[in-house]
Amino acid sequence: MQKSVACDLAILSAVTMVAIIAPLPLGAADDAKMSAIERVNATEKGTLKNPLPITPEIVAEGKELYQTKTCGACHGANGGGIHCPSLINENWIYGSDDDTLFRLVAIGSEGVAKAGYSRGDKEKHAGPMPPFGEAISNEQDLWKIIAYIRSLKAGAAAK
Ligand code: HEC
């Protein structure tokens, strides 16, 4: 009888330990799988920061994603802008920090306006910037795109 109680306790504590330990690795896996929109919703305004190292490989992957996600249809294949803002001039309509750029692409220009980001009276454009946060199912892809866009601005500044 006593043995069985001890055994039950052992099982109980094993189960409890699993319950305590499990959320850590599971949570980490969920983090890695967050879409851009989930990341926006899970993160306090003003605190998003590119976690990736800015290497030529990351920038090259960002360039590829920029094309497959159709950004170039509005901003030009090389970011020079068509009807939509140039991504290679010195103006940033909502701001140039990581947090603002990530949110703008994820929730669109109407989304950031609702969230309290001001565009002021800068460059007027035909339409709003559509939200891409659900289409970008891995948040890291959006950070790669942002790294690529920054490389364009840096290139323009160097000219
Ligand atoms: C349907 C056209 C369209 C598409 C597609 C589009 N954008 Fe935009 N984008 C806009 C417009 C319009 C604005 C300006 C919004 C405003 O003035 O309020 C903008 C603004 C921006 C800005 C701010 C530019 C600045 O100078 O401050 C960035 C960065 C940006 N878009 C990135 C992207 C990325 C990355 C993609 C692809 C994932 C993308 N856009 C796809 C229309 C588009």
Boltz pocket constraint, residues with backbone or C-beta under 6 A from the ligand:
constraints:
  - pocket:
      binder: B
      contacts: [[A, 66], [A, 69], [A, 70], [A, 71], [A, 72], [A, 73], [A, 74], [A, 75], [A, 83], [A, 84], [A, 85], [A, 86], [A, 87], [A, 91], [A, 92], [A, 93], [A, 94], [A, 95], [A, 101], [A, 104], [A, 105], [A, 109], [A, 119], [A, 122], [A, 123], [A, 124], [A, 125], [A, 126], [A, 127], [A, 128], [A, 129], [A, 130], [A, 132], [A, 145], [A, 149]]
      max_distance: 6.0
